[in-house]
């Protein structure tokens, strides 16, 4: 490598040497896409992909520091000062690195009365927030937060499928209640592909769990679920699969497989076209950056 360190190397050195407060401030600036001398981001790929690559490359101590700083940055996030694109970047990064502590922060954000998804930037951020929360749906505090969100009118137009399947993943035994609520919303909104959402629910919690509670459904919900169960093209997820993300259409993405990160993010807004085209996958991007650092 040349005398001048690469941008990626400089970022690695900064993460390893910085204090938590300094790294927190740098992450907030990076998420806002402000110029920073400490943590310098390229125009492409998007910020979460670059931070994830740093996370995968630094030693364990650096990983823990990055997690702590990321959570602190999310806790400091303010919609007026930082904007919703910054929330999207921070939440998506937390989803990439599976920072469990993010659940408590994100549930407070969606409970805030000033969060209104009328604007595209806000909706984009909330899609990531609800998606990441869905991946942590088996945490009790997340289940409570999603149950409250399911009853809030402001979230029903865009996120009802995402919330419903997050709840079904969290508590499959109560899926009839969550599904019936979703169908009531879908009948009003007219924007959801109901059978596709229900098919994803069946894949998510399994045909056995669905069949066991079939008689608990009202007539309309029973008819839809029965039609989905008769179809031969729905493939249930492997037993014990851990879910990393649930998208706005209600599709769940596991975090286990040959290419974990692509399994989670390959069909969501988490991966930019740039990463797919240039590197093939997020994992390959990470490996390439690590290889550059270790090269003589």
C-alpha positions as CSV (number, residue, x, y, z in Angstrom):
1,X,0.0,0.0,0.0
2,X,1.1,3.6,-0.5
3,X,2.4,6.0,2.1
4,X,-1.0,7.7,2.5
5,X,-3.5,5.6,4.4
6,X,-6.8,4.8,2.6
7,X,-9.9,6.5,3.8
8,X,-11.0,3.1,5.2
9,X,-7.8,2.7,7.2
10,X,-8.1,6.2,8.6
11,X,-11.6,5.4,9.7
12,X,-10.4,2.2,11.4
13,X,-7.7,4.0,13.2
14,X,-10.2,6.7,14.4
15,X,-12.7,4.1,15.7
16,X,-9.9,2.2,17.6
17,X,-8.4,5.4,19.2
18,X,-11.5,7.6,19.7
19,X,-13.3,8.0,23.0
20,X,-17.0,7.0,23.1
21,X,-18.2,10.7,23.1
22,X,-16.0,11.5,20.2
23,X,-17.1,8.5,18.2
24,X,-20.8,9.3,19.1
25,X,-20.5,12.8,17.6
26,X,-18.7,11.4,14.5
27,X,-21.4,8.8,13.9
28,X,-24.1,11.5,14.2
29,X,-22.3,13.7,11.7
30,X,-21.8,10.7,9.4
31,X,-25.5,9.7,9.6
32,X,-26.4,13.3,8.7
33,X,-23.9,13.1,5.8
34,X,-22.1,16.1,7.1
35,X,-18.4,16.5,6.4
36,X,-16.3,15.1,9.2
37,X,-12.6,15.1,9.7
38,X,-12.8,12.1,12.1
39,X,-15.1,9.6,10.3
40,X,-15.0,10.4,6.6
41,X,-17.6,8.7,4.5
42,X,-17.6,8.1,0.7
43,X,-20.5,9.2,-1.5
44,X,-21.1,5.5,-2.1
45,X,-22.0,2.9,-0.8
46,X,-24.4,4.3,1.7
47,X,-23.3,5.2,5.2
48,X,-24.6,2.1,7.1
49,X,-22.7,-0.2,4.7
50,X,-19.5,1.7,5.3
51,X,-19.9,1.7,9.1
52,X,-20.8,-2.0,9.0
53,X,-17.6,-2.7,7.1
54,X,-15.6,-0.9,9.8
55,X,-17.4,-2.9,12.5
56,X,-16.6,-6.2,10.9
57,X,-12.9,-5.2,10.5
58,X,-12.0,-3.7,13.9
59,X,-11.0,-5.9,16.9
60,X,-13.6,-7.0,19.5
61,X,-12.8,-3.9,21.7
62,X,-13.5,-1.6,18.8
63,X,-16.7,-3.5,18.0
64,X,-18.0,-3.0,21.5
65,X,-17.1,0.7,21.4
66,X,-18.8,1.2,18.1
67,X,-22.0,-0.4,19.4
68,X,-22.0,1.7,22.5
69,X,-21.4,4.9,20.5
70,X,-24.0,4.0,18.0
71,X,-26.6,3.5,20.7
72,X,-25.6,6.8,22.2
73,X,-25.9,8.5,18.8
74,X,-29.4,7.1,18.4
75,X,-30.3,8.3,21.9
76,X,-29.1,11.8,21.0
77,X,-30.9,11.9,17.7
78,X,-33.3,14.8,17.3
79,X,-35.7,15.1,14.4
80,X,-35.3,18.9,14.2
81,X,-31.5,18.9,14.5
82,X,-30.5,15.8,12.6
83,X,-33.5,14.9,10.4
84,X,-35.1,11.5,9.5
85,X,-32.5,10.4,7.0
86,X,-30.0,10.4,9.9
87,X,-32.4,8.2,11.9
88,X,-32.7,5.8,9.0
89,X,-28.9,5.5,8.7
90,X,-28.4,5.0,12.4
91,X,-31.2,2.5,12.8
92,X,-30.1,0.5,9.7
93,X,-26.5,0.4,11.0
94,X,-27.8,-0.9,14.4
95,X,-29.7,-3.6,12.4
96,X,-26.6,-4.6,10.5
97,X,-24.5,-5.1,13.6
98,X,-27.4,-6.5,15.7
99,X,-27.1,-4.0,18.5
100,X,-29.8,-5.4,20.9
101,X,-29.8,-2.2,23.0
102,X,-31.3,-0.4,20.0
103,X,-34.7,-1.9,20.6
104,X,-35.4,0.3,23.7
105,X,-34.4,3.5,21.9
106,X,-36.4,2.8,18.8
107,X,-39.6,1.9,20.7
108,X,-39.4,5.3,22.4
109,X,-39.0,7.0,19.0
110,X,-42.1,5.4,17.6
111,X,-44.0,6.2,20.7
112,X,-43.2,9.9,20.3
113,X,-46.3,12.0,19.5
114,X,-44.3,14.2,17.1
115,X,-43.5,11.4,14.7
116,X,-45.7,11.8,11.6
117,X,-45.1,9.6,8.6
118,X,-46.7,12.0,6.0
119,X,-43.3,12.9,4.5
120,X,-41.3,10.4,2.3
121,X,-38.1,10.9,4.4
122,X,-40.0,10.1,7.6
123,X,-41.6,7.0,6.0
124,X,-38.3,5.8,4.8
125,X,-36.8,6.1,8.3
126,X,-39.8,4.5,9.9
127,X,-39.7,1.5,7.5
128,X,-36.2,0.8,8.8
129,X,-37.2,1.4,12.4
130,X,-40.1,-1.0,12.3
131,X,-38.1,-3.5,10.3
132,X,-35.3,-3.6,12.8
133,X,-37.8,-3.7,15.7
134,X,-39.4,-6.7,14.0
135,X,-36.1,-8.5,14.0
136,X,-35.9,-8.0,17.8
137,X,-39.6,-8.8,18.2
138,X,-39.1,-11.6,20.7
139,X,-38.0,-9.0,23.3
140,X,-40.9,-8.2,25.6
141,X,-40.5,-4.5,25.3
142,X,-40.6,-4.7,21.5
143,X,-43.8,-6.7,21.6
144,X,-45.5,-4.1,23.8
145,X,-44.3,-1.3,21.5
146,X,-45.5,-3.0,18.4
147,X,-48.9,-3.7,19.9
148,X,-49.3,0.0,20.7
149,X,-48.2,0.9,17.2
150,X,-50.7,-1.4,15.7
151,X,-53.5,0.5,17.3
152,X,-52.2,3.9,16.2
153,X,-53.9,5.4,13.1
154,X,-50.8,7.3,12.0
155,X,-48.9,4.0,11.3
156,X,-51.7,2.0,9.7
157,X,-51.5,3.3,6.1
158,X,-47.9,2.4,5.5
159,X,-46.7,0.0,8.2
160,X,-49.7,-2.3,9.2
161,X,-48.2,-5.4,7.4
162,X,-44.8,-4.8,8.9
163,X,-46.1,-4.4,12.4
164,X,-48.5,-7.3,12.2
165,X,-45.8,-9.8,11.1
166,X,-43.4,-8.4,13.7
167,X,-46.0,-9.2,16.3
168,X,-46.7,-12.7,14.9
169,X,-43.0,-13.4,15.0
170,X,-42.9,-12.2,18.6
171,X,-46.0,-14.1,19.8
172,X,-47.3,-16.7,17.3
173,X,-49.9,-18.0,19.7
174,X,-51.7,-14.6,19.4
175,X,-51.5,-14.3,15.6
176,X,-55.4,-14.4,15.2
177,X,-55.7,-11.2,17.2
178,X,-52.9,-9.5,15.2
179,X,-54.2,-10.7,11.9
180,X,-57.8,-9.7,12.4
181,X,-56.6,-6.2,13.4
182,X,-54.5,-6.0,10.2
183,X,-57.4,-7.2,8.0
184,X,-59.6,-4.5,9.5
185,X,-57.0,-1.9,8.6
186,X,-56.4,-3.4,5.1
187,X,-60.1,-3.2,4.3
188,X,-60.0,0.6,4.9
189,X,-56.6,1.4,3.4
190,X,-57.0,-0.8,0.2
191,X,-53.2,-0.6,-0.3
192,X,-52.1,-4.0,1.0
193,X,-51.8,-7.2,-0.9
194,X,-53.6,-9.2,1.8
195,X,-52.9,-12.7,0.6
196,X,-49.2,-12.0,0.1
197,X,-49.0,-10.6,3.6
198,X,-50.8,-13.6,5.0
199,X,-48.5,-15.9,3.0
200,X,-45.5,-14.3,4.6
201,X,-47.1,-14.7,8.0
202,X,-47.5,-18.4,7.4
203,X,-43.9,-18.7,6.2
204,X,-42.8,-16.8,9.3
205,X,-44.6,-18.7,12.1
206,X,-45.1,-22.1,10.3
207,X,-48.2,-23.9,9.1
208,X,-48.5,-25.9,12.3
209,X,-48.8,-22.9,14.5
210,X,-51.3,-21.3,12.0
211,X,-53.4,-24.4,11.8
212,X,-53.6,-24.9,15.6
213,X,-55.3,-21.5,16.0
214,X,-57.4,-21.6,12.8
215,X,-60.6,-22.0,14.7
216,X,-59.8,-18.9,16.8
217,X,-60.2,-16.7,13.6
218,X,-63.3,-15.0,12.6
219,X,-65.0,-16.2,9.4
220,X,-63.3,-13.6,7.1
221,X,-59.8,-14.2,8.4
222,X,-60.4,-18.0,8.5
223,X,-61.3,-18.0,4.8
224,X,-58.2,-16.0,3.8
225,X,-55.8,-18.1,5.8
226,X,-57.4,-21.4,4.6
227,X,-57.0,-20.3,1.0
228,X,-53.3,-19.5,1.7
229,X,-52.8,-22.8,3.4
230,X,-54.2,-24.6,0.3
231,X,-51.6,-23.0,-2.0
232,X,-48.5,-25.2,-2.6
233,X,-46.1,-22.3,-3.3
234,X,-45.5,-21.1,0.3
235,X,-42.3,-22.4,1.8
236,X,-42.0,-22.2,5.6
237,X,-38.9,-20.9,7.1
238,X,-36.6,-23.4,8.9
239,X,-37.6,-24.1,12.5
240,X,-35.7,-21.8,14.9
241,X,-34.8,-19.2,12.2
242,X,-33.8,-15.9,13.7
243,X,-35.3,-12.9,11.9
244,X,-33.2,-9.9,11.2
245,X,-35.6,-7.6,9.5
246,X,-39.3,-7.5,8.4
247,X,-40.0,-5.2,5.4
248,X,-42.9,-2.9,4.7
249,X,-44.7,-5.6,2.8
250,X,-44.4,-8.0,5.8
251,X,-41.7,-10.2,4.3
252,X,-39.3,-11.6,6.9
253,X,-35.6,-12.1,6.3
254,X,-33.6,-14.6,8.4
255,X,-30.1,-13.9,9.6
256,X,-28.9,-17.5,9.1
257,X,-27.6,-19.0,5.9
258,X,-24.6,-19.1,3.5
259,X,-24.6,-15.3,3.2
260,X,-26.2,-13.9,6.3
261,X,-26.1,-10.2,5.5
262,X,-27.5,-10.7,2.0
263,X,-30.3,-13.0,3.4
264,X,-31.3,-10.2,5.7
265,X,-30.9,-7.1,3.5
266,X,-30.8,-8.3,-0.1
267,X,-34.4,-7.5,-0.9
268,X,-34.7,-4.4,1.3
269,X,-33.5,-0.8,1.0
270,X,-30.5,-1.7,3.2
271,X,-28.3,-2.5,0.2
272,X,-27.7,0.1,-2.4
273,X,-27.5,-0.7,-6.1
274,X,-23.9,0.4,-6.0
275,X,-22.8,-2.3,-3.6
276,X,-24.7,-5.0,-5.5
277,X,-23.3,-3.9,-8.8
278,X,-19.7,-3.3,-7.8
279,X,-19.1,-5.9,-5.1
280,X,-21.9,-8.4,-5.6
281,X,-22.9,-8.3,-2.0
282,X,-22.4,-6.4,1.2
283,X,-20.3,-9.2,2.6
284,X,-18.0,-9.1,-0.4
285,X,-17.6,-5.3,0.1
286,X,-16.6,-5.9,3.7
287,X,-14.1,-8.6,2.7
288,X,-12.6,-6.4,0.1
289,X,-12.0,-3.5,2.5
290,X,-10.5,-5.9,5.1
291,X,-8.2,-7.4,2.4
292,X,-6.9,-3.9,1.5
293,X,-6.1,-3.2,5.1
294,X,-4.2,-6.4,5.6
295,X,-2.3,-6.2,2.3
296,X,1.5,-5.7,2.6
